[in-house]
């Protein structure tokens, strides 16, 4: 069976635009301003309907001649080059999700402001031509339309159903998924110096978030090797249609959390109106990862060529997707737990039935990979699930990956969107008005107390009314659990229910710490077991759903892979939101997303030689591409700034404060930062702190003359 995928693009690179332009005046890539203004109908036809543009004209003006021409100034006296102009416009398009029509309008507007004779792509078609071939490679993987068996890129007879499969027919009918070159994307990440300098490999590996996990330390990692986490989940792209996409997202664990979530990349993209066959969808991923685990990939750190091997650590999914990946029964079926052999019970709930997991007197036996493979073999022989296993999973073939231990409990879905939302519903839903834990009659007072809270900037959303809790996002439920619930419900919730909820609040606070030691894990395990056991006594057996049961396996994942935030689905769900904005219209959504994503991932490497003389423009470009401010590592200190610096002139008190450190500088210009984070996780804030009759100010600045960092606190007496 052929495994080499079909290439979508012939890659050339932005520096390889070698089209020869005719020497005549018509050879410029800029549409004449007089033509576009005086004859708008003609201009509209040229810009929007590509078939109406003469072929010779496109060939003459579609690309700049060479790299030197790209590095020339846009026009005489312009502070930016042609390359920088193109990159800034593309960054603007990415940041604001600009449609094709809006881009056409923007280019015409810019064209009107440029001096006559400026070489500038004044149409959407010509602008996109400048980036042709820079997107990176994507591949089409066909599968059998009858049984969804993996086919690849060449016509063949399906091994499963003996159906003759034509790849071209599969591509026309949508019987395929998109694959991405994992090796190529990793090389792009490593070639970016701003990202590479944060890698925690070699002697810095003990700083890695996952290093606390027992299974992470057992991997055969050498100094240059890295690990990745993976996630897959379905996302509906249209409200009025069940058409959806299933991206396979990957993330490098050896990057700090704030950096790695900005560098999530794709391993595949499935689409359609039904859920994918995971054994088909994940097959190219398993093949690529096995090759990277064995042979690695070569990259240059600026001086030396290094070889890095890549290993897969954790797979994070919600419960429905996890069952597809493991090829097991759904979580609401018999033996639906991915980590133990609890069968559950069918219990009457309302007018129907639901599967519940009573606490019982002892924990059920844990699953392991050896038994799981045996259960899969029996399931194939019997042609029915055995102990919840439907059959083999393609992840059996993934090197250094355990189908049980490497699949983790995701606290975003299990706790925030699961347990916390369920408990809040029990407290507030009017259907429970006769229960002792019902506090819905006091929802106005609860809302008043909730909205009076002013959370710090680390909490990204302001408290919303409990009346609209059904629309709350996972981050809002997280804030409710960790920050609000203990304060808001105090005095309203009966004592035994309040203290029971505090078991979960305390345990999650501890498991979400930067470092979690073994004593803390044991304490949290006791707290969560007590929470689950008491939950049945307080709320009834019918409320013992699967999310409550998952709490019993949460601390085991922490032992194996570190704190729960390390492998949560929050970064992946954030990327899902971005992917959902990478298309316009309703046709070929998957192709639009794939090409747009690869273009975004390639832009930082394209911009390596740009903005060398203007750091402000470079940071503006980065902010637009990534959608938020880029942090900056501070030299010679284990510090990381949050946000961008501002120019600042020291006053006398600040100069004197630095003078007490032996620094005699007078009053030079400095760069000031609002916040920095130390290596220990302490956040230092440049702000005024009221203390009795003095104001203490903390200054975090970088002296431009010496390029050193100074942090000092000085006091100013307040007037009486």
N, C-alpha and C positions, 0 to 999 in steps of 0.2 A: 504493500500500500504506500502510495506516495505521501510524503510528509512535508515536502517543501511547498510553502504557500505561494500564492500568486501575488506578485508585487502590484500595488495600485499605482505608484508613481515612479517615474524615472527621475532620480534625485540629481540635482546639479549643484545646489548651494547658491547662496546669494552672492558670493564672491566670484561665481563662474558665469556671470552674465556676459557672454562674449558675442552677442549679436552685433554685426557691423551695421552702422547707421549710414544712410546716404548723406552726402555732404550738402544737399540742398536745404533750403529753409524748411521744407516740409518734413525733414527728418526729426525735428524735435518731438518729444513725447508730450508736448503741451499743446492742447487745442487752442487755436487763436482766440484771444479774448473778444475781439470784435465779432468773430463768427458766433461765439457762444452767447453773446449779449444781443446782437442785432438779429440773429436768427435762432431763437430759442428752440423752435420746433426741430430744426436740423440737429442742434446740439443734443436735444433729448434723445433723438433717434440714435445718434452716435454713442451716447453714454449708456443708455439703458438696453438697447437692442443690439447685441454684439454682432449678429449676423449682418447688420447694415454697415459695419465698419469695413472698409477695403482691406483685403488681406495684406497687400504690400505695405499699407500704412501701419498695420499692427506689427509686421515684421521689422519695420524700420524703427519703431519707437517703443517697442514693448519692454525693452530692458536697457539698463545702462551698459556702456561698452565694456568696462572692466572695473576692478576694485579701486583703482586710483580715481576714476571718475566719480565713484560713490563717495569718496573721501574729500572731494572738492566742496567748497562752500556752496550753499544753495544758490546764492547770487552774491555779487560783490558787496562786501560789508555785512553780510549775514553772519551771525555768530554760530550758526549750526551748519553741519554738512548735509549733503543729500541723504546719506545713510541715516543720520540721526533724525532727519525730518521724517523719513519713511517709518522708522521705528517708533517715533513718538505718535504718529498718526495711528499706527497699528495698535499701540498700547492703549490709545484712547478708544479705539473700536472695541477692544477686548474688555476694558473696564466697564463700558456703558452698554455693551451688547448691541452695538450699532447695526442696524439692518442694511441691506444692500442699497435701498432707496435713500436712507439717511447718509450713507457713505458717499453716494453719488452727489447729493446736495452739498455735503461738507467739502468735497474736493472742488466743486465749482465755486464755492464761497472762498476757499483758500486761493484758488486760481485768480479770482478777481483782485486779491490783495497783493499778488506777486508782481514784481516788475516785468515789463514786456521782455521776452526772450529767455525767461527762466525755464530751464528744463525741469518739468514737473508732470507727473502722470495725472492728468486732469479728469480721467474717467475711472469708474470702478474697475473696468476690465484691465486697463493699463496698470492701475495700482496693484491689483492682485497678481499681475504678471511679475512684479518685482520680487514677490515672495514665492514664486512657483518653484517647487523642488526643495523648499526648506522645511517642509512639514515633518519629515521623517517618514519611515516606511510603515505602511499598514498592509495587512494581508487579508485575503478572503479565504475562509475555511468552509467548504461545502459539507453538508451531511445528507444522509439518505432521507428523502421526503416521506418515506413510508414508516421507517423504524428509528429515525434520527441517529443512526450509526455514523461515526465520523468517516468522511471520505477524503478530504484534503483538497488538492488542486488539480487532480487528473481524473479523467473518466475511468470508472471501474465497476465491477460487480460487487454489490454490497455483501459482505461476509455473513451478515446476519439473516437477511431475508432474500438474498440472491437476486435482488432487483438491480437492473442495469441503470447506473446513475450517470447522467451527463452533467458535468460541472456547469456548463453554460446555462443549462435549463435551471439548475439550482440557483444560480446568480440572478436569473430573470425572475424566478418565482419567490425569491427571498428565503430559500432554504440554505442559509449560510450564516456565519457569524464573523465578526471582525477580530483579527489578532494584531497585537502590537509587539514590536521587537523589544524584549525586556533588556537584552544586553546593550542595545543602542541607547535606550533611555538611561540606563545606569552610567554609561560612559559620559553622556551629556551632563548628568548630575556631578560626576567626579571631575569633569573638565571645568566646571564652574568654581573658580577659586573662592568666591564668597561663600559657597556651600561647603566645599571640600575642607576648609580650615576648621569647620566645626565637627568633623568626623571624630568619633570616640573609638579609635582603634588602637591596637598595640598597648602601650603603657597607659593610655587613657580609657581602656575598655571598662575598667572598674567604675567609671563615671556613667556608663550606659544605664539607662533606666531599667533594662531587662536583666542586668547583671545579677540582681538579687535573686532571680529565679533559679531553682535547682537545675531544671532541664536546660536552661540557656548555658550554664557553665559546663554542662556535659557535652556540648557540641564540639566537634574537632576544629575549633577556630584557631587560625594562626593570626599573626599580627595584622595582616592586610585584609583579612576576611570580614564579611559583613553578614547580617541576617535581615530578612524582610518579614513583615506581617502582611496578610492578605485578607480581603473582604469581598463579598459579593452579595448583592441585594437587588431586588426589583424596584423599579421606579416608574410610575405611570406618568406619561408626558403630556397627555391630553385629558381634560376633565370629561369630555363627551365620548371618549373611546377607551377601550381596555388595552390599547397598544402601549407597550412598555419597553424599557431597556434594562438590561442586567449587566452593569459594568463589573469587571474584575479589577479591583484596586489593590495596589501594592505600596508599601511604605518602608523605608530604610530605618531600622531600629537604632542604628549607631549614630544617628543625628539627634540633637536635642529636640524635645517635643515641639517647641515653637518653630523649629526649622524644618523638621521632617513633615509636618502637616502641610507645609507650603510646597513640598516636593513629592507629593503623592503622584504616582504614575499608573498607567493602565496596562494590564496583561491581556485583556480581551473585552469585547463588547457584544453581547447577544441582544436580540430584539425580537419582537413579535407579540402576538396576542395571548400566548400561553407561556408557562414557565419552561425554562430550558432543560434539556437533558444534561445534567452536570457531568456525567461520564464522558459526554461528547465535548461539551464546552471547555472543560478543564484539561483535556488531553494535551493540547499544544503547550499549555502552561507547565504541566508536569514534565513534558519532554525538555522544554527550555531550562527549567530549574534543575533537572538532573544533570544536564550538561554544564550549567554554571556551578553546580556543587562539585563536579568532578574536575573540570578543566578551568573554570573561572573565566575572567576576561582581563585583558591588558589595558592599562591606562597610564598616563604620564602625569606625575605630580609637579611638572615644571623642570625637573632635572633628571629624574630616574623613571624608568618604565617599571611598573609594578603589576603583579598578578593578584587578583582578588577573587576568591571563591564566595559563592552566595548560598545561604541556607535559609530554609523556610522555618519560622518559629511558630507563630500562632495564626489561626484562622478565626476571624471574628464575624459572626453572622447573627441575625435574629433567629428565633426558633423555627419558623417555616423554612427559611433558606438553609439553616444548619442541617435539617433533616434531608433536604435535597442533596447537599454536599456529601453527607455521610451515607446516603442511600438507606435511610431508616424510616420507620413509621413516623407520622406526624406527632408532634408533642401532645396532642389531645387523643392519641390512640393508645392502645395497650403497649406497654413497654416503650413509651415515647421518650423517656429520658435518655440523653446522650451519654451520661456518665455513670449511671447505676441501673440496676435491674428492677427498679420499682415498677410494678405493673399498673398501679393506680386503681381506682374504683369508679364505676359509673354511678353517679348520684343524681337524684332528681333535683332540679333547680328551676323554680318557677313553673312554667308550663312544659318544660323540656327536661333534657338530661345533659350532664357535663361530666367530664372525667376529673376527679379530684385525687389529691395525693395526701392522705391522712398522715399525720406525723408518726404515729406508731410508737413502739417502745424502743426500737433499734433501727439503725440505718440499713438499707438494703446493700447487697454486695455490689462493689464497684465493677465497672466494665474494664477490660483491657484489650489491647489490640489482638493478641493471640486468640482469645475467645471470640472476639468480634469477627475475625476472618473465618473461624470455624462456623459461626452462626450464619455468615454470608454463604458459605459452601452448602450448608444444610438448606438454607432458603432457596438456593438455585435448584437443588435436587427435589425439594418438595413443591417448588413453584408457588410458594407462599411465604410471608414473613415468618422468621423464627427469632423469638426473643426481641422482637422489634426491628430486626435487620432484614431488609428486603433483598439484598444481594451485595456483590462486591462494589467498592468505590474505586474510581481511578486514583484517588489519593493513597491507596495501598501501595502504588508504584512510586510515590514521591519519596526520594531519599531523605533519611534523617527526620521523617515526619511520622508521628504517631496519630492515628485516626481518632484516638480518644483523648490523649493527654494534650495534644497540640490544638485541639478545638476548645475554646474557652467560653466561659460565661461572660456575656457582654452586659455590664451593669447599666448601660444606657437603656437597653430594651427591657432587661429583666427587672431592674430596680426602679429606675426613673419612670419609664413609661409603663411598667408593670405593677410592682408592689405599691409604690407610692401613689400612683393614680388610682389603684383599686381601693386603697385605704381611705383616701380623700373622698372617693365616691360613697363609701360606706358611711362616712361621717355626715355627708351633706345631701345625698340624694333623698328626695322626699319619700321614696318607697320604703325607707327605713325609719319612718317617723315614730314608730312605736318601739324602736330599739333603744337600749340604755346609752349607746354611743352616739346617737343622733344629735347633731348640733346645728342642723340646717336652719332652725328658727332664729339663730343668732348670726346669720350670714352677713347682715348689715354691719354689726359691730366687728365681726371678723375682718370684713373688707376695710373698714375704717382703720383698724389696727395694722392691717397688711400694707395699705397704701401710705401710711405714715412712715414706713421704713424707707430710709435712703441708703441703698446698697452702694458699696464701693464700685469703682470702674471695672474691677475684675468680673463683676456680675453683669453680663452683657445686656440683659433685659430688665426693665423696671417691673416691679410687681404689678400684675394684672388682677382684675377682679376675679374672685372665686366663682362668680356667676358664669364666667366664660371659661372655666377650667377645661372644658372639653376641647377648646382650641389651643390649649397650652402646648408649647414645644417641650422637647426633652430637657433643654437647658432650664426652662422655667420650673419643671418638676424637680430638677436637681437643686435649684435654689430654694424651692419650698422645703425639700427634705433637709438640706444642710443648714439653712439660715433662718427660714421663716416659721416653719411649723411649730417649733418648740416655743417660740415667743407668741405667735398669733393664737394658738389653741390653749395656752395656759389660762386657767380659770374658767374655761368653757367646757373642755373635755374632762369627763370624770377621771379621777386620779389613776385608777388601774389601767385605763386605756391610754392616758397620757404617758405613764411610766413605761408601758409596753412599747409605744411608739419611740420613746427615747432609746430603747435598746437598738433599734435599727439606725437611728440618727447617730448614736455613738459609734457603732460598728463601722458605718460608712465613712464617718470622719476619719477614723483610724486607717481604714483600708485605702483611702484616697490621699494619704500623706505621701511626701516625696520618698521616704524610706520606711519600710515596714519590716521590723525584725521578727524573729520567731516567737518571742513572748507576746508581741502584739497580735500576731496571727492566731495564737492559741486563745487569747482573750476574745478576739472577734468571733472565733468559731463558737465559743461558749455563748456569746451574746446572740448570735444568729440562730443557734439551736434553740435557745430559750425563746426567742421571738417566734420561731415557727411553731414550737410546741404550744405556747400560750395563745397563738393566733387562732388555733382551732377551738380552744376553750372559750375565747372571747367573742369570736365572730361566727363560729359554727363550721361544721365539716364542709358545707356546700361552698364555702369561700376558699378552701384549700386548693387553689388552682396551681398550674404548673409554675408560674412565676414565683410563688411562695416556695415551692419545692427547690427551685434553682438556688435559693439562698444557702442551702445546705452544701452546695458545691463551690461556692464563691471563694472561700478561704483556700481550698485545694488549688485553685488556679493561681492564687497569690503566691503560694509556696513554690509553684512550678515556674511562674513567669513574672513575678513582681507585682507592684501595686495595680489595682484594677484600672486606673486611668491610662496605664501604658498601652493596653490593647483594647481600649473601648472603641465603640463605633462612632464617636463624636467627630473625629476628623474625616472619616469616610462619608458620613452623612452630610457633612459640610461640602465635600467634593461633589456628592450627588446633586446638591442644590446648584452648584456651579455648572455641572454638566447639563442640567435642565435649562440653562440659559444660553447654551452654545448652538442654538439652531433657530431658524426663522421659517415660517411656513410649515406645511404638513408633509412635504415630499422628501424622501430619503433622509429622514431625521438622523438615523444612525451614522450615515456617511458624513453629514454635516458636523455631528458631534466629534467623530473620530478625527477629521481633518482639522477642525478648530482646536481640539485639544493638543494634537501633535505640534501645531504651529505655536501654540502658547508655550509648550515645553521646550521648543527649540529657540525661542526668541532670546533668552538670556545668553546662550552660546553665540548667537548671531551678533549680539550687542557687545561682545567682549572687547572689540577694538573701537567701540564708539564711546562718546561722552568722556574721553580721557582728559579733556581740559575743563569740564564743567561737571563737578560732582553733584550739584543741585539738580541738574537735568537728569543725571543718572539715577538719583534717588526718586525723582518724579516718575521716570520710566518704570522703575521697579515697583513703585506703589501702584501704578496703573495696571501692570501686568499681573501682579499677585493679589491686588485688591485691598491691601492693607499695608501699613508702614513696615519697612524692613528693619529688624534689629541690627545693631552694629556691635561687634565684639570689641572690647576695649583693650588696647595693647598693654602688655606687662601687668595686667591685673585680671583676676578671675571675675570679671564684671561683664554684664551685657546691658546695653542701653535699650530702653523702650521708647520707640518713637524717634522722630528726627530732631536734630539739634537746632537751636536758635542762636543768632548772634547776640552777644551780651557784653556789656561794658561794666566792669567791676566798680562798685562804689567804694568809699573810704572804709566802711566797716568790713566789706568783703576782702579788700586788699590787706587790711590789718589782720584779718583772720588767717589769710594765707601767710602773712608775715610771721605769725606765731609758729609756723611750721619751718621757719628758716628760709622761706622763699621771698626774695626781695625782687618784686616785679613792677612796682608802681601800680598803674591801672591799665593793663593791656587788654586787648579784645580777647574774649574767650568764647567757646561754644558751650552752652548750657543745656542740660538735659533735665526733663521733668522727673524721670524715674530711671533707676538702674537696678539690676538684680545681681546680687553677689553669688559666688559659687555655692554658698551654703543655702541659697534660696531666699535670703533676706532682701526685701525690697526697700531701697532708699528713695525717699521722695523729697524733691526740692520744694518745700512748702513752709508756711508759717505755722508753728506749733505753739499754742497758748499754754503758758505755764505760770500761774500766779501773776506776778507783776512783770514778767519778762516775756519777750518774744524770742524764741529760738528758731533761727533759720538754718537750714542745711543746704549747703552749696555743693552741687555736683557739676564740675566743669572740666573743660579740657583747654589748657593753655596753648594757644596756637604757636607761640614762639618756641616752646620747648617740646610740644607734642607729648606732654605728660598729663596724667590724670590726678586730680586732687579732690578729696572729699573732706570737708571740714564743717564744723558746727560753730556758729558764732551767736552771741546774744546781743540784743538791743533793749535797753531799758525803755519801758513805756512811761509816758507822762502820767502824772497822778490824775 
